[in-house]
Amino acid sequence: MLDLRDAGVKCSTIMPGSVATHFNNHEPNAADAWKIQPEDLGQMVVDLLRMNPRTLPSKIEVRPSRTAK
């Protein structure tokens, strides 16, 4: 991020917690409803792209708002 900032390139790191994905041959199901959904992370990327150019979020840590039942 620091190396590219002067060239006008922004880099942000998104560090998600539990996400309902197909990672490691997992098939998302109803039991994964409590997890962050892929579309939630996609919305976060869109929001980053729309952020005011004077702002540079370098690290974003995000966790599910609730836990498994």
Number of C-alpha atoms within 10 A of each C-alpha: 12 10 9 10 11 9 8 8 10 18 15 13 11 15 11 13 12 14 19 19 16 9 9 6 7 9 10 15 9 7 10 15 13 16 19 20 16 12 9 11 16 11 11 15 14 11 11 16 11 9 12 9 10 5 9 14 12 12 11 11 9 14 13 14 8 9 10 9 5
